[in-house]
Amino acid sequence: MMYNTTNLELNSRLVVKLAGEFMRYIKRSIEDIVERTDRTFKCVLITGARQTGKSTMIRKLFPDRKYVSMDNPFTEEQAREDPDLFMTLNAPPAVFDEVQRTPGLFRYIKIKCDEDVRRGLYCLSGSQPFELMRGVSESLSGRVGIVELGGLSLREITGDTFDKPFLPTPEYVSERARTAKAPDNLWNIIHRGGYPALQDDNVDWGTFYASYVKTYLERDVRELSAVHNLDDFRRLMVAAAARTGQMLNYSNMADDIGKDQTTVKNWISVLEASGIVYLLEPYSASVLKRAVKTPKLYFKDTGLAAYLTRWLTPETLATGAMSGAFFETFVVSEILKSYANRGIDYRYCVSYYRGKDKRRVRTAGGITETESEIDIIIEENGVLYPIEIKKNANVSADVTSAFKVLDEIDGKRRGMGAVVCTCPHPGRLRENIFQLPVWYI
């Protein structure tokens, strides 16, 4: 498929390309997981959104392997038209990048894997997981280990080598304190986002994201989701970004963009599957009869969400009406990255709770009633760890009153809770509740 390319896209691609060539390589926390997976399986598949650094990391980890990119039209055509010859010319160990562009190749990779007893034959990568997963599940089941690479975490940006998944236990907090350090400007990091190219200050923020959105729409969305009007889908992206940190309301979003709910649901699933957004599911337990069953929507990259909602500077974002939602989005994303970077599928251990029963909360204006909510629940070995997220530096234990609802769940135990905020140092709000700076994630 041919694309019409604007001067904006050409210029921004050049800027990003040059930045990628000259910027320092940032070590990724997941590198040892990729290497271990490569030693364990015949194939390792690295998925993730565009521009998260998959190709750069692969070249760093496997410099001696033949690297083949399906983004090259000639290579893509060869793999499609004569896969037998293609596999012969690109014998393992080899790297196939953007492999989702040639889904027919998966069964030929399977044949090669079955013929060879060695491990680490192929490293596959791609930025369209929803198409990738279909080919993998049908052809490479049992032969491939799947690794998700997200944007840079705060740990990676600041050069912190701590690699444990976040958990608000005394042991974690004690170990984390050895390397945790407050960033110079947290809101600059939240606003700029976690894409590796943007860690070079010479890369213009607006130009990068303009190119990113255009490329994502014209490549991933147009090719794989049968969207006929890309402007409508772009409006859906903006509407979703404006709701980051909120419960997903398809009806409200459909009214915003003038589409039916079925279309909105399908398009949200495209955003989710391609790594743009994450839907945080509610905690399910039969005893929590009044719990809300709707997922919450979070953008995985706060910089992209800021670009779409036109918060153009860190200062306006930090003081604007959406600052709380963006801070919560950033914290949730950091928690998810801490698990993904250890090869742990966070979908099975992270959730949230919101109940229809009202609770009384003391605020500066007096006593108000609000629905009970726990922003994040992390489950490990039958223990539930509740997390509240507040952008303020000063927090009180009152905001954790909903944590008690977890005591009602049979067969589970409530562990230490925490309020993640911008306080300067960790401390205890109660015997079983920490207050933790965001950089302790």
C-alpha positions as CSV (number, residue, x, y, z in Angstrom):
1,M,0.0,0.0,0.0
2,M,1.3,3.5,-0.9
3,Y,0.9,6.5,1.3
4,N,0.8,10.2,0.6
5,T,3.4,11.8,2.8
6,T,3.3,15.4,3.9
7,N,6.3,17.7,4.5
8,L,5.4,17.6,8.2
9,E,5.7,13.8,8.3
10,L,9.0,13.8,6.3
11,N,10.6,16.4,8.5
12,S,9.5,14.8,11.7
13,R,10.6,11.4,10.6
14,L,14.0,12.9,9.8
15,V,14.2,14.5,13.2
16,V,13.4,11.2,15.0
17,K,15.7,9.2,12.7
18,L,18.6,11.6,13.4
19,A,17.9,11.6,17.1
20,G,17.8,7.8,17.1
21,E,21.2,7.7,15.5
22,F,23.0,10.1,17.8
23,M,21.2,9.8,21.2
24,R,22.7,7.6,23.9
25,Y,21.2,4.2,24.3
26,I,19.1,3.9,27.4
27,K,19.4,0.4,29.0
28,R,16.0,-1.3,29.2
29,S,15.0,-3.0,32.4
30,I,13.5,-5.9,30.4
31,E,16.8,-6.9,28.6
32,D,17.6,-9.8,30.9
33,I,14.0,-11.1,30.4
34,V,14.4,-11.0,26.6
35,E,17.7,-12.9,26.8
36,R,16.3,-15.5,29.2
37,T,13.2,-16.0,26.9
38,D,15.5,-16.4,23.9
39,R,17.4,-19.1,25.8
40,T,14.2,-20.9,26.8
41,F,12.1,-20.8,23.5
42,K,12.8,-21.3,19.9
43,C,11.3,-17.9,19.2
44,V,10.9,-14.7,21.2
45,L,8.3,-12.3,20.2
46,I,8.6,-8.6,21.3
47,T,5.5,-6.6,21.1
48,G,4.6,-3.0,22.0
49,A,3.4,0.2,20.6
50,R,5.3,2.1,17.9
51,Q,8.4,3.9,18.9
52,T,8.9,2.1,22.2
53,G,12.4,1.1,21.2
54,K,11.9,-2.6,20.1
55,S,14.2,-2.5,17.1
56,T,16.9,-0.5,18.9
57,M,16.9,-2.9,21.9
58,I,17.0,-6.0,19.6
59,R,20.0,-4.7,17.7
60,K,21.8,-4.0,21.0
61,L,21.1,-7.5,22.4
62,F,21.6,-9.5,19.2
63,P,24.2,-7.6,17.2
64,D,25.5,-10.7,15.4
65,R,22.1,-11.9,14.1
66,K,20.9,-11.1,10.6
67,Y,18.3,-8.3,10.9
68,V,15.4,-8.3,8.4
69,S,12.7,-5.6,8.5
70,M,9.4,-6.2,6.8
71,D,9.0,-2.4,6.6
72,N,11.2,-2.7,3.5
73,P,8.7,-3.2,0.6
74,F,11.1,-5.5,-1.3
75,T,11.6,-7.7,1.7
76,E,7.9,-7.8,2.5
77,E,7.1,-8.8,-1.1
78,Q,9.7,-11.5,-1.1
79,A,8.4,-13.0,2.2
80,R,4.8,-12.9,0.9
81,E,5.5,-14.2,-2.7
82,D,8.2,-16.9,-2.0
83,P,8.3,-17.7,1.7
84,D,10.4,-20.9,1.2
85,L,13.2,-18.9,-0.6
86,F,12.9,-16.1,2.0
87,M,13.4,-18.6,4.9
88,T,16.4,-20.2,3.1
89,L,18.0,-16.8,2.5
90,N,17.5,-15.8,6.1
91,A,18.5,-18.8,8.0
92,P,18.5,-18.7,11.9
93,P,19.5,-17.2,14.1
94,A,17.7,-14.2,12.6
95,V,15.6,-11.2,13.6
96,F,12.4,-10.4,11.7
97,D,11.1,-6.9,12.5
98,E,7.5,-5.7,11.9
99,V,6.7,-9.4,11.2
100,Q,3.0,-8.8,11.5
101,R,3.1,-7.3,7.9
102,T,3.7,-10.9,6.6
103,P,1.3,-13.1,8.7
104,G,1.7,-15.9,6.2
105,L,5.3,-16.3,7.3
106,F,4.3,-17.7,10.7
107,R,3.6,-21.2,9.6
108,Y,7.0,-21.3,7.7
109,I,8.7,-20.2,10.9
110,K,6.8,-23.0,12.7
111,I,8.2,-25.5,10.2
112,K,11.8,-24.3,10.7
113,C,11.3,-24.5,14.5
114,D,10.1,-28.0,14.3
115,E,13.0,-29.0,12.1
116,D,15.7,-27.6,14.5
117,V,16.4,-28.6,18.1
118,R,18.1,-25.4,19.0
119,R,16.6,-22.5,21.0
120,G,16.8,-18.9,20.1
121,L,16.2,-19.4,16.4
122,Y,14.2,-16.3,15.7
123,C,13.6,-13.0,17.4
124,L,10.3,-11.5,16.1
125,S,9.0,-8.0,16.8
126,G,6.1,-5.9,15.7
127,S,4.0,-2.9,16.7
128,Q,0.6,-4.3,15.9
129,P,0.0,-7.0,18.6
130,F,-3.6,-7.6,17.7
131,E,-2.6,-9.0,14.3
132,L,0.6,-10.6,15.7
133,M,-1.3,-12.5,18.3
134,R,-3.6,-14.1,15.7
135,G,-0.6,-15.6,13.8
136,V,1.3,-16.6,17.0
137,S,-1.7,-18.4,18.5
138,E,-2.4,-20.3,15.3
139,S,1.1,-21.2,14.3
140,L,3.7,-20.9,17.1
141,S,1.9,-22.0,20.3
142,G,4.4,-23.6,22.6
143,R,7.4,-22.4,20.5
144,V,7.4,-18.7,21.3
145,G,7.9,-16.6,24.4
146,I,6.1,-13.3,24.3
147,V,7.6,-10.1,25.9
148,E,5.9,-6.7,26.0
149,L,8.1,-3.6,25.7
150,G,6.4,-0.4,26.8
151,G,7.7,3.1,26.9
152,L,10.6,4.1,29.1
153,S,9.8,3.9,32.8
154,L,10.8,6.6,35.3
155,R,13.5,4.2,36.6
156,E,14.9,3.9,33.0
157,I,14.8,7.6,32.4
158,T,16.7,8.4,35.6
159,G,19.1,5.5,35.2
160,D,17.8,3.6,38.3
161,T,18.8,-0.1,38.0
162,F,16.2,-1.2,40.6
163,D,14.1,-4.0,39.0
164,K,11.6,-5.3,41.5
165,P,7.8,-5.1,40.7
166,F,6.1,-2.4,42.8
167,L,4.5,-3.7,46.0
168,P,3.9,-1.6,49.1
169,T,5.5,-3.9,51.6
170,P,8.1,-2.9,54.3
171,E,10.7,-5.1,52.5
172,Y,10.1,-3.4,49.1
173,V,10.2,0.1,50.6
174,S,13.4,-0.6,52.5
175,E,15.1,-2.0,49.4
176,R,13.7,0.7,47.1
177,A,15.1,3.5,49.4
178,R,18.7,2.5,48.5
179,T,18.4,3.9,44.9
180,A,15.1,5.9,44.8
181,K,15.8,9.6,43.9
182,A,13.4,12.4,43.2
183,P,13.5,13.6,39.6
184,D,14.5,17.2,38.9
185,N,11.1,17.9,37.2
186,L,8.5,15.3,37.5
187,W,5.9,17.2,35.4
188,N,8.4,17.6,32.6
189,I,8.7,13.8,32.5
190,I,4.9,13.3,32.6
191,H,4.4,15.9,29.9
192,R,7.2,14.7,27.6
193,G,6.2,11.0,27.8
194,G,8.2,7.8,27.7
195,Y,9.1,7.3,24.0
196,P,12.9,6.9,23.8
197,A,13.3,9.4,20.9
198,L,11.9,12.2,23.1
199,Q,14.6,11.7,25.7
200,D,16.8,13.8,23.4
201,D,16.0,17.4,24.1
202,N,16.7,18.2,20.4
203,V,13.6,16.3,19.3
204,D,10.6,18.7,19.2
205,W,7.7,17.4,21.3
206,G,4.9,18.6,19.0
207,T,6.6,17.5,15.8
208,F,7.3,14.0,17.2
209,Y,3.7,13.4,18.3
210,A,2.2,14.9,15.1
211,S,4.2,12.4,13.2
212,Y,3.4,9.6,15.6
213,V,-0.3,10.1,15.4
214,K,-0.2,10.4,11.6
215,T,1.9,7.2,11.2
216,Y,-0.3,5.3,13.6
217,L,-3.5,6.3,11.9
218,E,-2.2,5.7,8.3
219,R,-0.4,2.4,9.0
220,D,-1.9,0.5,11.9
221,V,-5.5,1.8,12.0
222,R,-6.1,2.0,8.3
223,E,-4.6,-1.4,7.5
224,L,-6.0,-3.4,10.4
225,S,-9.3,-2.0,11.6
226,A,-11.3,-1.1,8.5
227,V,-11.6,2.6,9.5
228,H,-12.8,4.5,6.5
229,N,-12.5,8.0,8.0
230,L,-9.3,8.6,9.8
231,D,-10.5,12.0,11.0
232,D,-13.3,10.3,13.0
233,F,-10.8,7.9,14.6
234,R,-8.5,10.8,15.4
235,R,-11.5,12.5,17.2
236,L,-12.0,9.2,19.1
237,M,-8.3,9.3,20.2
238,V,-8.8,12.9,21.5
239,A,-12.1,11.9,23.3
240,A,-10.3,9.0,24.9
241,A,-7.3,11.1,26.0
242,A,-9.7,13.6,27.6
243,R,-11.1,10.7,29.7
244,T,-7.8,9.1,30.8
245,G,-8.2,7.9,34.4
246,Q,-12.0,7.7,34.1
247,M,-14.4,4.8,34.0
248,L,-15.1,3.9,30.3
249,N,-18.5,5.3,29.1
250,Y,-19.1,4.3,25.5
251,S,-22.3,6.2,25.3
252,N,-20.8,9.4,26.4
253,M,-17.9,9.0,24.0
254,A,-20.2,8.1,21.1
255,D,-22.1,11.3,21.6
256,D,-18.9,13.3,21.6
257,I,-17.7,12.0,18.2
258,G,-21.1,11.4,16.5
259,K,-20.7,7.6,16.2
260,D,-22.7,4.7,17.5
261,Q,-21.6,2.7,20.6
262,T,-20.7,-0.4,18.6
263,T,-18.2,1.6,16.5
264,V,-16.7,3.3,19.6
265,K,-16.3,-0.1,21.3
266,N,-14.5,-1.5,18.2
267,W,-12.2,1.5,18.0
268,I,-11.4,1.4,21.7
269,S,-10.4,-2.2,21.3
270,V,-8.1,-1.1,18.5
271,L,-6.4,1.5,20.8
272,E,-6.1,-1.1,23.5
273,A,-4.7,-3.9,21.3
274,S,-2.1,-1.6,19.7
275,G,-0.7,-0.5,23.0
276,I,-2.1,3.1,23.1
277,V,-4.5,2.6,26.0
278,Y,-5.0,0.1,28.8
279,L,-8.4,-0.9,30.3
280,L,-8.0,-1.5,34.0
281,E,-10.6,-4.1,35.0
282,P,-12.6,-3.9,38.3
283,Y,-11.8,-6.4,41.0
284,S,-14.4,-9.2,40.8
285,A,-15.6,-11.0,44.0
286,S,-19.1,-12.2,44.6
287,V,-19.2,-10.7,48.0
288,L,-18.7,-7.2,46.6
289,K,-22.3,-7.1,45.3
290,R,-22.4,-3.3,44.9
291,A,-19.1,-3.0,43.0
292,V,-19.1,-1.2,39.7
293,K,-18.3,-3.6,36.8
294,T,-17.0,-1.0,34.3
295,P,-13.3,-0.8,33.4
296,K,-11.2,2.4,33.7
297,L,-9.4,3.8,30.7
298,Y,-5.8,4.9,30.9
299,F,-3.4,6.1,28.2
300,K,-0.2,4.2,28.4
301,D,1.9,7.3,27.5
302,T,1.0,10.6,29.2
303,G,2.9,12.6,26.6
304,L,0.7,11.4,23.8
305,A,-2.4,12.1,25.9
306,A,-1.1,15.6,26.7
307,Y,-0.5,16.2,23.0
308,L,-4.0,15.0,22.0
309,T,-5.7,17.1,24.7
310,R,-3.5,20.2,23.9
311,W,-1.7,20.6,27.2
312,L,1.3,22.1,25.5
313,T,3.7,22.7,28.4
314,P,4.6,20.9,31.6
315,E,3.5,24.0,33.6
316,T,0.0,24.2,32.2
317,L,-0.4,20.5,32.6
318,A,0.7,20.5,36.2
319,T,-1.7,23.3,37.2
320,G,-4.6,22.5,34.8
321,A,-7.9,20.9,35.3
322,M,-6.6,17.4,34.2
323,S,-3.5,17.4,36.4
324,G,-5.0,14.8,38.8
325,A,-6.1,12.5,36.0
326,F,-2.6,12.8,34.4
327,F,-0.8,12.1,37.6
328,E,-3.0,9.0,38.2
329,T,-2.4,7.9,34.6
330,F,1.3,8.2,35.1
331,V,1.3,6.3,38.4
332,V,-0.8,3.4,36.9
333,S,1.5,3.3,33.9
334,E,4.6,3.1,36.1
335,I,3.1,0.3,38.1
336,L,2.2,-1.7,35.0
337,K,5.7,-1.2,33.6
338,S,7.3,-2.4,36.8
339,Y,5.5,-5.8,36.2
340,A,5.9,-6.0,32.4
341,N,9.6,-5.3,32.7
342,R,9.9,-8.5,34.8
343,G,8.0,-10.5,32.3
344,I,4.9,-10.6,34.5
345,D,1.4,-10.3,32.8
346,Y,-0.1,-7.5,35.0
347,R,-3.6,-8.2,33.6
348,Y,-3.9,-11.0,36.1
349,C,-2.7,-9.2,39.2
350,V,-3.8,-5.5,38.9
351,S,-7.3,-4.2,39.2
352,Y,-9.4,-1.5,40.9
353,Y,-12.5,-1.2,43.0
354,R,-15.4,1.2,43.0
355,G,-18.5,0.7,45.0
356,K,-22.0,2.2,44.8
357,D,-22.1,2.7,48.6
358,K,-21.3,6.2,49.7
359,R,-18.6,7.0,52.2
360,R,-18.0,10.3,54.1
361,V,-14.7,12.1,53.4
362,R,-13.3,15.1,55.2
363,T,-12.1,17.8,52.8
364,A,-11.0,21.4,53.1
365,G,-14.7,22.4,52.5
366,G,-16.1,20.1,55.2
367,I,-17.6,16.6,55.0
368,T,-18.6,15.3,51.6
369,E,-20.0,12.0,50.4
370,T,-18.4,10.0,47.6
371,E,-18.4,6.5,46.2
372,S,-15.9,4.1,47.7
373,E,-12.9,3.6,45.4
374,I,-9.5,2.0,45.5
375,D,-7.4,3.2,42.6
376,I,-5.3,0.1,42.3
377,I,-5.4,-3.4,43.9
378,I,-2.3,-5.6,43.4
379,E,-2.8,-9.2,44.2
380,E,0.0,-11.6,45.1
381,N,-0.2,-15.0,46.7
382,G,-3.7,-14.4,48.0
383,V,-2.9,-11.0,49.5
384,L,-4.6,-7.8,48.3
385,Y,-2.5,-4.6,48.4
386,P,-4.7,-1.5,48.0
387,I,-3.2,1.7,46.5
388,E,-4.6,5.2,46.5
389,I,-3.2,7.9,44.1
390,K,-3.1,11.6,45.0
391,K,-1.0,14.3,43.2
392,N,-0.7,16.3,46.5
393,A,2.4,16.3,48.7
394,N,0.3,16.3,51.9
395,V,-2.2,13.4,52.3
396,S,-4.2,11.9,55.2
397,A,-5.2,8.4,56.1
398,D,-8.9,9.4,55.5
399,V,-8.5,8.9,51.8
400,T,-7.9,5.2,52.4
401,S,-11.2,4.4,54.2
402,A,-12.3,2.3,51.2
403,F,-9.5,-0.2,51.8
404,K,-11.6,-1.9,54.5
405,V,-13.9,-3.4,51.9
406,L,-11.2,-5.9,51.0
407,D,-11.6,-7.4,54.5
408,E,-14.9,-8.8,53.4
409,I,-13.4,-11.1,50.7
410,D,-13.2,-14.7,51.9
411,G,-10.0,-16.5,51.1
412,K,-8.0,-13.3,50.7
413,R,-6.1,-11.2,53.1
414,R,-5.5,-7.4,53.0
415,G,-1.9,-6.5,53.0
416,M,-0.1,-3.2,53.4
417,G,-1.7,-0.3,51.6
418,A,-0.2,2.9,50.3
419,V,-1.0,6.4,49.1
420,V,1.3,7.2,46.2
421,C,1.7,11.0,46.0
422,T,4.4,13.7,45.7
423,C,5.5,13.7,49.3
424,P,9.2,14.2,49.7
425,H,9.9,11.1,51.7
426,P,8.1,7.8,52.5
427,G,6.3,7.4,55.8
428,R,3.4,5.7,57.5
429,L,-0.1,7.2,57.7
430,R,-1.2,4.2,59.8
431,E,0.4,1.0,60.9
432,N,-0.7,-0.7,57.8
433,I,-0.6,2.2,55.3
434,F,2.4,3.9,53.7
435,Q,2.6,7.2,52.0
436,L,5.1,6.8,49.2
437,P,6.6,9.3,46.7
438,V,5.8,8.4,43.1
439,W,9.5,7.8,42.5
440,Y,9.4,4.8,44.8
441,I,7.4,2.8,42.2
